[in-house]
Amino acid sequence: SGPGGYTAAFRAADLGMDVILVERYEQLGGVCLNVGCIPSKALLHAANVIEEVKHVADIGLDFGAAKIDLDKLRAHKEKTVGTLSKGIAGMAKQRKVRTVTGVAEFASVNRLSVQTVSGVQTIDFAQCIIAAGSQPVKLPAFPWDDARVMDSTDALMLHDIPKKLLVVGGGIIGLEMACVYSALGSAVTVVEFMEQLMPGADPDLVKPLQMLLKKRGVAIHTSCKVLKVSAGKKALTAEFEGASTPEGKDFDRVLVSVGRTPNGGKLKAENAGVAVSDRGFISVDKQMRTNMPHIFAIGDLVGQPMLAHKATHEAKVAAEVAAGHKKEWVARVIPSVAYTDPEIAWVGLTETEAKAKGIAYEVGKFPWAASGRAIGIGRTEGFTKLLFDPGTQRIMGAGIVGSHAGDLIAELGLAIEMGCEAADIGHTIHPHPTLSETVAMAAEVFDG
């Protein structure tokens, strides 16, 4: 019942189908709503306010040091999650979608066996959509029986504010949690195995974030591997190797954030004849069908990127095809967003990808140091970058780093879908003074 599952259930119900939604937890919403996107954004908002308050002291508004009530902050996060979860339950009831709480496995090509609190329940189906998601990767070099070793779910519980926190993995989730705990007062150390933070994003997009994190006291070590973590009474002791390693070895908590693994292998899908890879992925066609035509799969377990907004669109395709509609997956681009401070967002072709594949491109780049709005709010570290096809002048990709980058990137996703040229973007009148006009100005820079 994550964003993929509940969207599929609701769309199928809207199209007149009889729908049962199976969810292993009592609350609907899956990882994203309960222990992922939503609670992390609630905590990131609090972290951003703390950092903003520090900044406004420079312009004559001194509110003093933040006094953190951890119980209230935790309650705010849980209230946010609860509001949305109740909303989803209400929408399910409104659409007459029946929900079954339990862990499902395939018994045969048209039957599920669901382990519920009251025993095993059997569900027969004509068609099925698998939306079982993924879970955090748990590396063997860590003492997982010690509560001080956390995955992303544990980190969002906000049990305490550790004095020293080690974040293993400098991807989006690791850096978001680094921003949260650093703002709350932890001394945060981030180690990343690859040469740069947030692998997959262009290095120039990541640089302003890395500089700001260092300025705020976050220690960052790339090309660094954690060999082992040992649990002592007073601390967790880490062993490192690499080009750059932390000075301190002892930490109060360790967050392991090195990616997610799909749950495809946990469903006994072979009983239904569904092919699952060794890694737990399920292959699908453009209609989201598995190798069994009446069984569909969507979301994290059909492949990268593992993003909620990808799952919801796949869900609609699967539900509509199941209802007899002639639809297929035709999304040209899928945006990615890191809700760090500053935010980083990109969509379509990246410069890194273009160089690797030998794709010709030209860049229009506008620095936020020249944006009236960015200057006014004291956030000039960002920029807006657009990639164009030199021959057709059509936009192929975009990257933004700065406040609200995640909100701004949507316009550029639409521009790529619509085949916009630089002049189309530059000649669209954007309101002034806003951060959004940096998109038009970047197009104008490309246009000369």
N, C-alpha and C positions, 0 to 999 in steps of 0.2 A: 504493500500500500504506500510505496514511496511516490514521488512525483510522476514516475512512469506508470506504476500500477493503478493509482487512483484516477489518473487522467484517462487511462485505457478503460477502466470500469465505468466511469461517468459517461465517456463518449459512446461506449457500446450501449449503455442504458438509454441514452438520449436517442439512439438509433433504433430503439425498440427491442433490444435483446434482453434475455433473462440472465442476470449477472450475479455471480457469487465472487466476493473478494476475500481471499485468504491472507491473513496477516498473523505473524507469530507473536507480535506484541499487542498489548491491550489498546495502546494508542495508535491511531492511524497516522500516516505521514512518512514512515520509513526513516532512513538515516538522515536525509536532508533536513526534514522538519524537526526531528527529535534530538539528534546528536550530531548535526552537521551544519549545513548552510545557515539555518535560521538562528539557532542559539549562538553560533560564532559571530554572526552579524550584530546580535544584541550586545555581546560583550565588546566587539570592536567599536561599536558606537560609544560605549562608556570610555574605552581607551582613547578614542579620538577627542572626546570632550576634555579628558585630563590633559592631553597634549596641547589642545587649543587654549585651555586656561593658562598653561605655562607661557604660550606665545603671546597672549594678549597683555601680559604683564609688561611686555616691551613697548606697548602702545598706550600705556597709562591706565590699564584696567587690571589691578592686582587683587585676585580673589584669595590669595594665600595657597598653601599646600592642600592637596585634596585629602579629605578624610574618608577613607573607604570602609563602608559597612558591607562586609562580604555577604552577610545573610540577605540584605536587601537587594544587592546586585544579583545574587543567585535567584532570588524570588522574581526579579524583573525578567530575567532570562526565561525562567519556567513559566511565567505568566504569558510571555510572548509565544512560547511553544504551545501552551495550553489553549490559547485563543484560536490559533490556526488549526490545531488538531480537532477541536470541537467544531470548527467550521467545516472541516472535511467530513466529519461524522454526520453533521447535519445535511450536507449535500448528498451523502450516500443514502441517508434515510429518505430525503426528498425524491430521489430517483428510484427508490425501491431496490437499491443494491443491497443484497444480503451479505453480511460480513461473518466470517468464521474465524475465531481466534485459535491459532494452533500452528504447528509445523507440518508443512505438506511435503509428501513424496509421491512420485508417480508409481501407481500400482500396475497400470497397463496403458494401452494407447488411448483409452477414453475414461480413465479412472484415476482419481487422487485418493491417497490415504492420508488423513490429517490427524495428527496426535494433538488432542485438546486436553484441557484439565479434567474433563469428564470421561476421557477414553478416546478410542480411535473412531473417527467419523469418515465415512466414505462419500465422495462426491463424484458423480458421473458427469461428464461434459461432452458436448459436441465439438467445441473449440476451446482452446486454452491460450492465454497469453502469459508467458513467463517473465516476471519482472522482479526477480529475487535479489538483484543488486550485488553489492560487494562488501568486503570488510577490510579493516586495516591489515597490512602485512606485518607479521610478527617475526622479527629476526631472531635466530637462535642464540645469538651472543648476549642476550639480555635476560636477567632473572625475572621472568614474568610473574612469578609467584609473589614478588614483592610489590606492594601497592604503590610504592614510590616510582615505579616504572610505568609510564602512561602511554596509551595510544590516544588518538584524537578525541575519542569518546570520553575517556577519563579526564583529559585536560579541560573539557568543557563542563565537567562537574564542578570545577572550581572549589575543590576541597580546602585549599589554603593558598597563600601566596608564598611560594618557596623563596628563600633568600638567594639560592643559586639554582638556576634551571638550565639544563643542557637540552637543546633541541637537535635531534639527529634527523637531518633531512631539511634542506633549504628550498623545498618546493613551496607551492602556494599555501597549503595547510600549515606547514611548519612555520612559515614566515608570518602568517596571520596570528598564530598563537604566540609567536615571539613578540609581536606588536602588543597583544593583550597583556601578557605577563610583564613585559618591560614597563608599560604604562602604570600597571598596578604596583610596581616597586621591586620586581625580581631583577637580579643581575643575570641577564640571559646570554648564553653562549650558543651560537648556531654553527653546526658543522655540516658541510655538504660534500659528498663524494666527488661530484663533478667539478669542472673548472669554474663554473659560475653558478650563482643562485638562480633559482627558477629556470632550470633547463627547459628549452622550448620557446622561451621568450627571447627577443633580441637583446643582446647585452646592453645596448644604449638605453633601453627601457628600464632595465634593472638597476643601472648605475645610480640614478637619483635616490631610489629607495635604499640602496646599500649605504650611500653616503649619509642619509638622514638617520638610519638605524645606528650607524657608528657614532654619529654626533650625540645620539641619545644614550650611548653607553652599551649598546649591544655588540658583543664580540663576535666577529664573523670569520670563519675559517673554511675556505674552499679547498678542493683537492685533498680532503681530509677524511680518513676512514676511522670508524670506531671499531677496534678489534674486539673489545670485551668490556662488559660492565660487571663489577662485583658489588654485592650488597653487604655493607658493613652496618654495624649498629648505629653509627652516627651519620654515615653518608654513603652515597653510591659512588664508587670509584671507577673511572673510565680510563681505558688505555687507547691511545691514538697513534696513527701513523699517517704521514703525508707531508706535502710541501709546507703546510702551515698548520701547527697544532696548538691547542690551548695551553696556557701556562698552568692553570689549576686543573687538577684531576678529580677533585671531590665535588659532588653536587647533592642538593637536597632532593631534587626530583629530576627524572629524565623523561623527555617526551620523544617517542619514536614515531616519526612521520616520514616514512620512506615509500609511500604509495599504498594502493589498495589491490586486493585480489578478488576476482569474481567468484560468486557463489554457485556457478553452474554445475559444479561437481558434487553438490550436496543435496540434489533433488531426486536421485535415482532415475534420472532422465532416460537412462538406457532401457528401463522398463517400458517406456513409451516409444522407444526407437529413435529418440532424439540424440544426435551426435554432439558430444561435448569434447573439447580439446583437453589435453593433459593439464593445461593451466586453468581450466574451468570456464573457458569462453564457449559460447554457442554461436555458430555461424548462421547468418540469415541472408535472405535475398532482399531486393529493394522494396518488397511488400512486407518485410519483417517476418517472413515465414522461415521456419527451420527446415531441416530435411524432411520433416513430417508436415504435409501441407495444412493440416488442421491445428497445428501447434505453432504459435508465434513466440518470439522473444524480443525484448527491448531493454534499453538502459545499459547500465554498467557491464552486464555480462555478455553483451554482444560486441564489445570492443571500445577502444578509445575514440574520442575523449570521454572520460567518466564524469559527465556533467548533467545536472538535473534538467536544464533546459533542452538538452539533446533528447533526454528520455521522454519528456512530455510530447515532443513532436513525433518521435517514433511511436509513442503510445496511440496518438490519433490515427496515424497511418494503419497500425495493426488493427485497431478497433473498427475502422472504416472498411478495411479489406475483409475482416471477419463478417461484417454486415452486408457484404456483397458489392461494395463500391470499388470502382476501378481507380485505385490510388497507388502511389509508390513514393519512396523517400527521394526527394529531389533537392534537399537543402544544399546550396552551393557553399556556404560557409557557416561555421559555428563559432561564436565569440567565446573567448576565455577572459576571465577577470580574477585578479588577486585583490581582495578587499583589505589590503595592507594600508599603511599610511606613509607615503601617498599610494593611491590605488594604481594598479597597472592593468591595462586591458588591450587586447589585440584581436583582430579578426582577419580571416583570409590569409593571403601570402605574407610571410615574414621575410625580412632581409636575409636571415640565416638560411631559410629554405630556398630562396631565390638563388643565392650564391651557390648552394650545394647542388642545385639542379641545373644551373646555367641558364636561368630564366632572365631575360633582359627586363630591366625595370629602371625607373627614375623616381626620385624622392622629392616630395614637397614637405618641408619641415618648418613648423612655427614654434619658436620658444615662448613659453609662458612669461618669461621676463619682459616681454613686450605686450602682454595682455593687461589691459586696464583692470579687469576684474580680478585676475590673479594677483596683481600688485596690491589691490585694495584689501584682499583677504590675507595677504602675506604668504602666498603659496606660489612662488615663482620658480620652484625647482622643476616644474613639469614641462612637457612639450607635446605637441600633436604632430604625428608623422603619417603621411599618406604615400602609398606606393602605386605608381601608375605604369601602364603599358606604354612605352615610348611611341609605338606605332599608332595605336588607336586613341591614346590619352584616356583610356578607361581605367577606373580605379580597380586595383587587384588586391590590395591589403591595406591595413591601417594599424597603428599602435599609438596608444595614449598613456602617458604617465602623469599623474596629478590628481587633485581632488575631484571626486565624482567621475573618474575615467570610465568606470563601469556603466554609468548612465549615458555618457557621451558616445560610447562605442556603438550603440544601437543604430544611430543614424548612418554609420559607415557600413554596417552589415546590410542595411536596406539599400544603400548606394551600390554595393557590389551586386546584390540580388537584381537590382534594376538596370545594371550595366551603365552606371553614370560615368560621364566624362568629367575631367577637371573643371571645365567651364560650367557644367550643370551644378556642381557643388559650390563653386566660387560665386556664381550668379544667383544662388538661392540666398535671399536676404535673411541673415541671422540677427537676432536681437542684440543690441549693444547697451551696456557692457555685460557680456556673459562669457563663460568658458566655452560655450558652444560655438562662438564665432571663430575660435581658433581653428576649427575644422575648415571653415570657408577660407580663412587666411592661409592655411597650409596648402590648399588647392591653388590659391592665387600665387603663392611663392613658386609652386611648380610651373604655373602659367607665365611666370616672368614678371 
